[in-house]
Each structure stands twice: as C-alpha cells, then as structure tokens.
C-alpha cells in the first residue's frame, strides 16, 4: 500500500492548522484594534506616545 494518502493527509492537516492560526491572529488583531480605538476615543492614551 502506498503512503501517498497519509502524506497528503498530513499536508492537508498542517495547512488547515496553519490557516486556523492565521485566521485566529487576524480576528484577534481586529478585536484588539477595536478595543484600542474605543479606549482612545475615551481619552485613554498610549504610553508609547508620551514624550
């Protein structure tokens, strides 16, 4: 029996995991950007902007 199926399955699973991690990072970035915009609209500034 050929191992092609198992190799292909491994690549597919790896691609799905990587895609899931990327999607999670994108969603988290959007959530954090909204939270930051909300804080800044309330007048809470970033420490990095202090001079």
C-alpha positions as CSV (number, residue, x, y, z in Angstrom):
1,X,0.0,0.0,0.0
2,X,1.2,3.4,-0.9
3,X,1.9,6.0,1.7
4,X,0.6,8.8,-0.5
5,X,-2.7,9.0,1.3
6,X,-1.0,9.5,4.7
7,X,1.4,12.1,3.3
8,X,-1.3,14.0,1.6
9,X,-3.5,13.9,4.7
10,X,-0.6,15.2,6.8
11,X,-0.1,18.1,4.4
12,X,-3.8,18.9,4.4
13,X,-4.0,18.8,8.2
14,X,-0.9,21.0,8.5
15,X,-2.4,23.5,6.0
16,X,-5.7,23.6,8.0
17,X,-3.9,24.2,11.3
18,X,-1.8,27.0,9.8
19,X,-4.8,28.5,8.2
20,X,-6.7,28.3,11.5
21,X,-3.8,30.1,13.3
22,X,-3.7,32.8,10.7
23,X,-7.4,33.3,10.9
24,X,-7.2,33.5,14.7
25,X,-4.5,36.1,14.5
26,X,-6.5,38.2,12.1
27,X,-9.6,38.0,14.2
28,X,-7.7,38.9,17.4
29,X,-6.0,41.8,15.6
30,X,-9.4,43.2,14.6
31,X,-10.7,42.8,18.2
32,X,-7.6,44.5,19.7
33,X,-7.7,47.3,17.2
34,X,-11.4,48.0,18.0
35,X,-10.6,47.9,21.8
36,X,-7.7,50.3,21.3
37,X,-9.9,52.7,19.2
38,X,-12.5,52.6,21.9
39,X,-10.0,53.4,24.6
40,X,-8.5,56.2,22.6
41,X,-12.0,57.7,21.9
42,X,-12.5,57.7,25.7
43,X,-9.3,59.7,26.1
44,X,-7.0,56.9,27.3
45,X,-3.7,57.4,25.5
46,X,-0.9,55.1,24.7
47,X,2.1,55.1,26.9
48,X,4.3,54.9,23.8
49,X,3.0,58.3,22.7
50,X,4.2,60.1,25.9
51,X,7.1,62.2,25.2
